[in-house]
Amino acid sequence: MKIVIVGGSSSGLFAALKIKNEDNEVLVLDHNDELGKKILVTGNGRCNYWNSDMDNSHFHSNNDLSMLLTDDIKEETLNSFNDLGILPLIKNGYYYPYSNQATTIRDMFIQELDKRNISYKLNYDVNKIEYINNKYIINDEIEADKVIISAGGNAAPVTGSNGSIMNVINNLGIKTFKQLPSLVPLYTDGEYNNFWNGIRTNAKLAIYIDGELVKEEQGELQLTQNGISGICVFNISRYASIALDEGKHVNVKIDFIPDVDDVISYASRFDLNIYEILSRILNKKLVKIILDKADINSSAHISSLTSKEISSLNKYIKEFSVNVISVGDFTKAQTTIGGVDLNELDSNLESKKYKGLYFTGEIVDVDGDCGGYNLGFAWMSALIVSKAINR
Ligand SMILES: Cc1cc2nc3c(=O)[nH]c(=O)nc-3n(C[C@H](O)[C@H](O)[C@H](O)COP(=O)(O)OP(=O)(O)OC[C@H]3O[C@@H](n4cnc5c(N)ncnc54)[C@H](O)[C@@H]3O)c2cc1C
């Protein structure tokens, strides 16, 4: 059986290792000039390849994922990495290779491909797939019994996942959901953007779509000249991306001191003016912005504040509101919302219309949170497909 894998990076390489045996001839095609280019940029060059909390709530889709992402698949996927000699370095549940280098994962794949005599063609762009007499014909020249499309989404097109495969999928008449960027910075209309640029602070974010609370996230917030960024922002960005695309209003409320419920009572315990006490907790620039917004004199003692001033101060510390006007585009994104509708695929991720055509990774309508979930889905989907092919 000849199996062609379109896309020689995360899920494609994992699938190749899993399906190669004496009965299966495997050919990996990629339009990049090297394999695994995407892997190299992951986790800031460290490749956060898994997470100790693989609960399905970290994965998002228009369809239910409970039958797909089972405990058995999760366990078998992680075991595969252990069996390949990847010793994990685990930080707050995030798995990295012990070397802290993404090249460790990428190079492992290349070594294993070579060892197993798996062929690959680089600088090869797949722009046409036809199904004729139970065979797949790729670009009018390569014949295959089965094809796995592992060509990624649209995020970080410079790494090769540039969305060009969508034409091929559309021509096959396979239904897809609109692709949108996720795990991106949010751009806001904040009047303070230039002033707060560069501040990093712990915060809790609450995202509201048309006034309705949708999700809360806590973590390190980066205040930028265009708005807000950081992992906690990335994890709410999918909701902003979808809502803005639908023309809805997106607002984020920032709690700058989430670890203290009643900041005013806390501050009253100290014989300090309001600027002094707040600047012992927060970045001084941020304190200036909060006091400016709340219209409070920085030398005022907390005991001298009127109830109106107290509620205003509380509002700008605990519910600092920013309107989101846009999200980063695909060049800034780490993953893609949307893609191939799971209703088009069976539980083996095989097309219901085309026998022997499979999909893995980001091209499928599944996007994960930040923290190893997108690579996690890439490996798990590749394992699901390879188990089906090997059966
Ligand atoms: C900056 C950045 C950091 C990230 N960090 C993490 C992280 O730490 N942890 C995590 O879990 N996820 C991370 N992700 C997300 C993760 O990298 C992807 O979700 C995952 O790599 C997708 O795997 P894939 O197999 O679907 O596609 P990819 O790994 O993107 O591979 C697709 C391959 O297909 C090739 N291709 C595409 N179209 C064609 C075509 N028409 N013909 C031939 N070849 C084609 C491409 O060249 C590419 O090599 C990050 C993403 C980015 C952009």
The ligand as an ORCA input file, in Angstrom:
! r2SCAN-3c Opt
* xyz 0 1
  C       4.938     30.660     16.806
  C       4.172     29.409     17.145
  C       4.409     28.758     18.347
  C       3.692     27.619     18.671
  N       3.983     26.973     19.848
  C       3.294     25.859     20.184
  C       3.627     25.134     21.355
  O       4.617     25.422     22.039
  N       2.855     24.074     21.684
  C       1.789     23.679     20.913
  O       1.113     22.722     21.257
  N       1.498     24.299     19.750
  C       2.229     25.367     19.367
  N       1.950     26.000     18.178
  C       0.907     25.427     17.299
  C       1.437     24.171     16.584
  O       2.740     24.435     16.094
  C       0.541     23.757     15.413
  O      -0.801     23.708     15.804
  C       0.964     22.402     14.870
  O       2.319     22.444     14.484
  C       0.107     22.000     13.685
  O       0.614     20.784     13.177
  P       0.181     20.281     11.747
  O       0.786     18.957     11.577
  O      -1.270     20.412     11.592
  O       0.803     21.331     10.728
  P       2.241     21.986     10.606
  O       3.140     21.538     11.687
  O       1.992     23.435     10.442
  O       2.790     21.369      9.248
  C       2.170     21.571      8.018
  C       3.172     21.296      6.934
  O       2.489     21.182      5.704
  C       3.227     21.840      4.697
  N       2.274     22.246      3.640
  C       1.225     23.063      3.767
  N       0.551     23.165      2.605
  C       1.223     22.390      1.725
  C       1.025     22.097      0.339
  N      -0.004     22.610     -0.355
  N       1.915     21.272     -0.265
  C       2.960     20.746      0.410
  N       3.193     20.990      1.724
  C       2.321     21.804      2.373
  C       3.877     22.996      5.402
  O       5.033     23.444      4.727
  C       4.189     22.403      6.784
  O       5.499     21.890      6.844
  C       2.682     27.120     17.804
  C       2.467     27.772     16.587
  C       3.201     28.894     16.251
  C       2.959     29.563     14.932
*
